[in-house]
Amino acid sequence: MDMRAETTETLIEQGDILLTEKEFEDFGSLTHIGRRIVEVKYFFEQLQEISSHPSLFQCNLSHISIVGEKRIGLISHFRLKCELCGQHFKVTSDYNKKQTNQIDINTAACSGIVATGVGYSQFEEMCSAMDVPIFTEKYFAKIQDQVFEEWEATAVEAMEVAAKRERDAAFAEGRVKDGLPVIDVYIDGAWSARSYGTNYKALSGVAAIVGRKFGEVLFIGVKNKYCLICARAEKKKETAKEHVCHKKGSSTGMEAAIIVEGFKKSLEMYGLIYGNVIGDGDSSTYAKIVAANPYPNHIVSKIECRNHLLRNMCKKLRTITKNTRYPIGHRKLVTEERIMTIRKVITSSIKENKQQIHNRDESIKNIHADICNPINHGFGDHRSCKDYYCNKDKSFEDSVIPQIENSVFWFRVRVIINSVASNSRSLYEDVDTNTVERLNSVIAKFVGGKRINFSFRRS
């Protein structure tokens, strides 16, 4: 392959420079500086082809030298010259993606940057330490957009398959209303920054709807509080150029907005009714679902997550022990051991009543009665205890209840327990949102453990 007739001018494309033979002489050994990433098998196949090139001078690789390099990101196109016969050759460090199904190194690097939760700056620092030249930030943004588009297309296909599985299972089990399958779903949201229960100022939020039967994602959405492109256009008093924008509302309203959108689109996208929603204690999201009325002939019901109910109960009991409005003598009686004892009684009751052969309403009634009693059990009154969670004598002798039973403090403790008992119908279902929480943990990895701000554009 004779390349001697090729131009000696500098070719500049998307910030990448082609150094030709003439410029190689001017720039000395610049093209030899640093390291490169190569696809080993492909690279050696090219070298083997060059080593057997036809010539009258019995040329071999020892006579080949590099005379130029064109880089497109991490991909290098080397120009080689045989010093004996003068022939020119081209060697590429990676596959030509037009000729193979393999993704190129630039796309792979971009996917890795996103998947590991780092950004362009971190990748640049790492490669700089290894003396490997990389693509520009502008070129990275272009590749990132392509990667995101492919990921989104794959996600849509996966969600359609998941919805079909849920729909087929609903028909098989007879869960149908007005000819439409009715399924239960998990819902939850996550933000780009941790709130720690007080600071709700995240710039970006994501929420998902996950099918209960198979635990697969049916809908996922993103909302941003801020968009860099929109902000810059507004500052310059210009119209923002066409771009992917998820700007919508406040930090606290992001989750509800996404979930409501998912419910409204369920019939259009999959022909499904989300009959029961399983979520945490966020009542505002459920209230907005009901207000949106996504299904004219069906009211969406909510099943509270067991883990959130019990965790909130324990949290409230711990909080009351630090409230100085109540006598310290009373507060000291609510120990961590007693809190855990109350929790254990509730979980034992759920397990027992699910195993017993009762009708649904009878089992819920038994769970309600059991939840109202653990406060007595925890404070030493075992007269109403049941054998499956208490093996002590049915006595009242060691109870500390007489010390506090007529106090406002005791009334407050009972209110906390009764609020859990009022959710007996949800506790009978014995479900949690761990499935969607696991999805949130994966998302947290992609956003750098919520330590890095990725909320400027297309987050």
C-alpha positions in Angstrom: 0.0 0.0 0.0 1.8 3.1 -1.3 1.0 6.3 0.7 3.9 8.5 -0.6 1.5 10.6 -2.6 -0.4 11.6 0.5 -0.4 15.2 1.6 2.0 16.5 4.2 -0.4 19.0 5.6 -1.8 18.9 9.1 -5.3 17.3 9.3 -7.3 18.6 12.1 -10.6 16.8 12.9 -12.6 17.3 16.2 -9.4 18.5 17.9 -7.3 15.6 16.8 -4.1 16.3 14.8 -2.5 14.1 12.1 1.3 14.5 12.1 2.6 13.7 8.7 6.2 12.8 7.7 7.3 16.4 7.1 5.9 17.5 10.4 7.4 14.5 12.2 10.8 15.9 11.2 9.8 19.3 12.5 8.4 18.0 15.8 11.2 15.5 16.5 10.1 12.4 18.4 6.8 13.8 19.8 4.8 10.9 18.3 6.9 8.4 20.3 6.1 10.0 23.6 3.8 8.3 26.0 1.8 5.1 26.0 -1.1 3.9 24.0 -3.9 1.3 24.5 -4.1 -1.3 21.7 -6.2 -4.3 20.9 -3.4 -6.9 21.0 -4.6 -9.5 18.5 -5.8 -6.9 15.9 -2.6 -4.9 16.3 -0.3 -7.9 15.7 -2.3 -9.1 12.7 -1.6 -5.7 11.1 2.1 -5.9 11.9 2.3 -9.4 10.5 0.7 -8.2 7.3 3.3 -5.4 7.1 6.2 -7.7 7.8 5.4 -9.7 4.7 4.9 -6.8 2.3 6.3 -7.4 -1.2 9.7 -5.8 -1.8 13.0 -6.4 -3.6 15.0 -5.6 -0.5 13.9 -8.4 1.8 12.4 -5.9 4.3 11.1 -6.8 7.7 9.8 -5.1 10.8 13.2 -3.9 11.9 13.2 -1.5 8.9 9.8 0.0 9.9 9.6 3.3 11.6 6.8 5.6 12.8 6.4 8.8 10.8 3.0 10.0 12.0 0.0 9.5 14.2 -3.6 10.6 14.1 -5.5 10.3 17.3 -9.2 10.1 17.7 -9.6 10.0 21.5 -7.9 6.8 22.7 -7.7 5.3 19.2 -4.4 5.9 17.3 -3.9 5.6 13.6 -0.1 5.2 13.1 1.6 6.0 9.8 4.6 3.7 9.2 7.4 3.8 6.6 9.8 1.1 5.5 13.2 2.7 5.4 14.5 0.3 2.7 11.7 0.3 0.1 10.0 3.5 1.0 6.5 2.1 1.2 4.0 3.6 3.7 1.5 1.7 5.8 -1.3 2.5 8.2 -1.8 0.6 11.5 -4.7 1.2 13.9 -4.7 0.5 17.6 -8.3 -0.6 17.8 -11.0 -2.3 15.6 -12.8 -0.3 13.0 -16.3 -0.4 14.5 -17.8 -0.2 11.0 -16.3 -3.6 10.2 -17.0 -5.4 13.5 -19.6 -5.6 16.2 -17.0 -4.8 18.9 -17.4 -1.4 20.6 -14.3 0.8 20.2 -12.1 1.9 23.1 -13.5 5.4 23.2 -17.1 4.1 23.8 -15.8 1.5 26.2 -13.9 4.1 28.2 -16.9 6.4 28.3 -19.1 3.5 29.5 -16.6 2.7 32.2 -16.4 6.3 33.4 -20.2 6.4 33.8 -20.5 2.9 35.3 -17.8 3.5 38.0 -19.2 6.8 39.1 -16.2 9.0 38.1 -16.1 11.9 35.7 -14.0 13.2 32.9 -11.6 15.0 35.3 -10.9 11.9 37.3 -10.3 9.8 34.2 -8.0 12.5 32.8 -5.9 12.5 36.0 -5.6 8.7 36.0 -4.6 8.6 32.3 -2.2 11.5 32.8 -0.5 9.5 35.6 -0.1 6.6 33.1 1.1 9.0 30.4 -1.8 7.9 28.1 -3.3 10.8 25.9 -7.1 10.9 25.9 -10.0 12.6 24.2 -11.0 16.2 24.8 -13.9 16.9 27.1 -16.0 18.1 24.2 -15.4 14.8 22.4 -16.2 12.9 25.6 -19.6 14.7 25.9 -20.4 13.6 22.3 -19.5 9.9 23.0 -21.4 10.1 26.3 -24.6 11.2 24.5 -24.3 8.3 22.1 -23.8 5.8 25.0 -26.8 7.2 26.9 -29.0 6.9 23.8 -28.0 3.3 23.4 -28.5 2.6 27.1 -31.9 4.2 27.0 -32.9 2.2 24.0 -31.8 -1.0 25.8 -33.6 0.0 29.0 -36.9 0.6 27.1 -36.7 -2.9 25.5 -35.9 -4.5 28.9 -38.9 -2.7 30.5 -41.2 -3.8 27.7 -40.2 -7.4 28.2 -40.7 -7.0 32.0 -44.1 -5.5 31.5 -45.1 -8.4 29.3 -44.1 -10.9 32.0 -46.1 -9.1 34.6 -49.1 -8.9 32.2 -49.1 -12.5 31.3 -48.8 -13.5 35.0 -51.7 -11.3 35.9 -53.9 -12.9 33.3 -52.9 -16.4 34.4 -53.8 -15.6 38.0 -57.1 -14.0 37.1 -56.1 -10.5 38.4 -58.1 -8.6 35.8 -60.5 -5.6 35.9 -62.5 -4.4 32.9 -60.4 -6.7 30.7 -57.1 -5.1 31.9 -54.5 -6.9 34.0 -54.0 -5.5 37.5 -50.5 -5.8 39.1 -48.8 -4.6 42.3 -45.7 -2.4 42.0 -42.9 -1.1 44.2 -42.1 2.6 44.0 -39.2 4.7 45.4 -37.0 7.6 44.5 -33.4 8.7 45.0 -31.5 12.0 44.8 -28.1 13.1 43.6 -27.1 14.3 47.1 -27.9 12.9 50.5 -30.4 14.9 52.6 -29.7 13.2 56.0 -33.3 14.0 56.8 -32.9 17.8 56.8 -31.2 19.1 53.6 -33.5 18.6 50.7 -31.6 20.6 48.1 -30.5 18.0 45.5 -30.3 19.2 42.0 -31.4 15.9 40.4 -33.7 13.1 41.4 -34.7 9.7 39.9 -37.6 7.4 40.7 -38.7 4.0 39.5 -41.7 1.7 39.4 -40.8 -2.0 39.8 -43.1 -5.0 39.3 -43.8 -7.0 42.4 -44.1 -10.4 40.8 -40.7 -10.5 39.1 -38.9 -7.5 40.6 -38.1 -5.9 37.2 -38.2 -2.2 36.4 -41.3 -1.1 34.5 -40.7 2.7 34.5 -37.8 5.0 35.4 -37.6 8.8 35.2 -35.3 11.6 36.0 -36.1 15.2 37.0 -33.6 18.1 37.4 -33.9 21.2 39.4 -31.2 22.8 37.3 -30.0 22.6 33.7 -26.7 24.2 32.7 -27.7 24.8 29.0 -31.0 26.4 30.0 -29.2 28.5 32.7 -26.6 29.8 30.3 -29.2 30.7 27.7 -31.3 32.5 30.3 -28.3 34.5 31.4 -27.5 35.5 27.9 -31.2 36.2 27.3 -31.2 33.7 24.4 -33.3 30.8 23.4 -31.7 27.5 24.6 -30.5 25.3 21.8 -32.2 21.9 21.3 -31.0 19.5 24.0 -32.1 16.7 26.3 -33.5 18.5 29.4 -35.1 17.0 32.5 -35.6 20.3 34.3 -38.7 20.0 36.5 -39.8 21.4 39.8 -38.4 21.3 43.3 -36.2 18.7 45.0 -38.9 17.4 47.2 -41.5 17.1 44.4 -39.3 15.2 41.9 -40.2 11.7 43.2 -43.9 12.3 43.1 -43.8 13.9 39.7 -42.0 10.9 38.2 -44.2 8.3 39.8 -47.4 10.0 38.8 -46.1 10.2 35.2 -45.4 6.5 35.3 -48.9 5.7 36.5 -50.5 7.9 33.9 -48.6 6.2 31.1 -49.0 2.6 32.3 -52.1 1.9 30.1 -50.6 3.6 27.1 -47.2 1.9 27.4 -48.2 -1.6 28.6 -51.9 -1.9 28.9 -51.5 -2.4 32.7 -53.2 -1.2 35.8 -51.0 -0.6 38.8 -53.6 -1.7 41.4 -51.5 -1.7 44.6 -48.5 0.5 45.3 -45.9 -0.7 47.8 -43.8 2.2 49.1 -42.2 3.8 52.1 -43.9 6.2 54.5 -44.0 9.1 52.1 -47.7 9.9 52.1 -47.4 12.8 49.7 -46.5 10.6 46.7 -49.5 8.4 47.2 -51.8 11.4 47.7 -50.6 12.8 44.3 -51.2 9.4 42.6 -54.8 9.4 44.0 -55.3 13.0 43.0 -54.1 12.3 39.4 -56.7 9.5 39.1 -54.8 7.5 36.4 -57.5 4.8 36.2 -61.1 6.2 36.1 -62.6 2.9 37.3 -60.0 1.9 39.8 -58.6 3.5 43.0 -55.0 2.7 43.6 -54.4 1.2 47.1 -51.2 1.5 49.1 -49.3 -1.2 51.0 -46.8 0.2 53.4 -43.3 -1.2 53.5 -42.8 -3.4 56.6 -39.2 -2.2 57.2 -40.1 1.4 57.0 -43.0 1.0 59.4 -40.9 -0.7 62.0 -37.9 1.5 61.5 -40.0 4.6 62.0 -41.6 3.2 65.1 -38.2 2.5 66.6 -36.9 5.9 65.6 -39.9 7.6 67.3 -39.5 5.6 70.5 -35.8 6.6 70.6 -36.6 10.2 69.9 -39.1 10.4 72.8 -36.4 9.3 75.2 -34.5 12.5 74.4 -37.5 14.8 74.7 -37.0 16.8 77.9 -40.7 17.6 78.2 -41.1 14.2 79.8 -39.6 13.2 83.2 -36.2 11.6 83.0 -37.4 8.7 85.1 -40.0 7.8 82.6 -37.7 8.3 79.6 -35.1 5.9 81.1 -37.7 3.1 81.1 -37.7 3.1 77.2 -34.4 1.3 76.8 -33.0 -0.1 73.5 -33.7 -3.6 74.7 -37.4 -2.8 75.2 -37.7 -1.1 71.8 -36.2 -4.2 70.1 -38.5 -6.5 72.2 -41.6 -4.6 70.9 -40.3 -4.9 67.4 -39.7 -8.6 67.7 -43.2 -9.2 68.9 -44.6 -7.5 65.8 -42.4 -9.4 63.4 -43.3 -12.7 65.2 -47.0 -11.9 64.9 -46.7 -11.3 61.2 -44.9 -14.5 60.7 -47.3 -16.5 62.8 -50.5 -15.2 61.3 -49.3 -15.7 57.7 -48.7 -19.4 58.6 -52.0 -20.0 60.2 -55.0 -21.0 58.1 -57.3 -18.1 58.6 -59.2 -16.0 56.3 -57.6 -12.7 55.4 -59.7 -10.4 57.6 -59.3 -12.7 60.7 -55.5 -12.7 60.3 -55.4 -9.0 60.0 -57.5 -8.7 63.1 -55.1 -11.0 65.0 -52.1 -9.0 63.9 -53.8 -5.8 65.1 -54.5 -7.3 68.5 -50.9 -8.6 68.8 -49.4 -5.2 67.9 -51.4 -3.4 70.6 -50.0 -5.8 73.2 -46.2 -5.7 72.7 -46.0 -2.4 74.7 -47.3 -4.3 77.7 -45.0 -7.3 77.0 -42.0 -5.0 76.6 -42.7 -3.3 80.0 -43.2 -6.5 82.0 -47.0 -7.2 81.7 -47.3 -10.7 80.2 -50.9 -11.5 81.1 -52.1 -11.1 77.5 -49.0 -12.5 75.8 -49.2 -15.4 73.4 -46.9 -18.4 73.4 -45.3 -17.9 70.0 -43.6 -14.7 71.1 -43.4 -15.0 74.9 -42.4 -17.9 77.1 -42.7 -16.2 80.5 -45.3 -16.7 83.2 -48.6 -14.8 82.6 -47.9 -12.4 85.4 -47.8 -8.7 86.1 -45.4 -8.7 89.1 -42.3 -7.3 87.3 -44.2 -4.7 85.3 -43.0 -1.1 85.4 -46.3 0.1 83.8 -47.9 1.2 87.2 -45.1 3.9 87.4 -46.1 5.6 84.1 -49.5 4.3 83.1 -51.4 7.6 84.0 -48.7 9.9 82.5 -48.7 11.8 79.2 -45.4 10.0 78.4 -47.2 6.6 78.5 -50.0 8.0 76.3 -47.5 9.2 73.8 -45.8 5.8 73.7 -49.1 4.1 73.1 -49.9 6.5 70.3 -46.7 5.5 68.5 -47.5 1.8 68.8 -51.1 2.3 67.8 -50.0 4.1 64.6 -48.2 0.8 63.6 -51.3 -1.2 64.5 -53.4 0.9 62.2 -51.3 -0.5 59.3 -52.1 -4.1 60.1 -53.5 -4.6 56.7 -50.1 -3.6 55.1 -48.2 -5.7 57.7 -50.2 -8.8 56.8 -48.7 -8.5 53.2 -45.3 -8.7 54.8 -43.5 -6.8 52.0 -40.7 -4.4 51.8 -39.1 -2.1 49.2 -35.7 -3.8 49.2 -36.1 -4.6 45.5 -36.3 -1.0 44.5 -33.7 0.0 47.2 -31.2 -2.3 45.4 -31.9 -0.4 42.2 -31.2 2.9 44.1 -27.9 1.5 45.3 -26.8 0.8 41.7 -27.8 4.3 40.7 -25.8 5.7 43.7 -22.7 3.9 42.2 -23.3 5.6 38.9 -23.4 9.0 40.5 -20.2 8.6 42.4 -21.8 7.6 45.7 -23.6 11.0 45.7 -20.3 12.8 46.2 -19.9 14.3 42.8 -22.3 16.8 41.2 -23.4 15.3 37.9 -26.6 17.4 37.7 -25.5 20.1 35.2 -26.8 18.4 32.0 -28.4 15.1 31.0 -27.9 13.6 34.4 
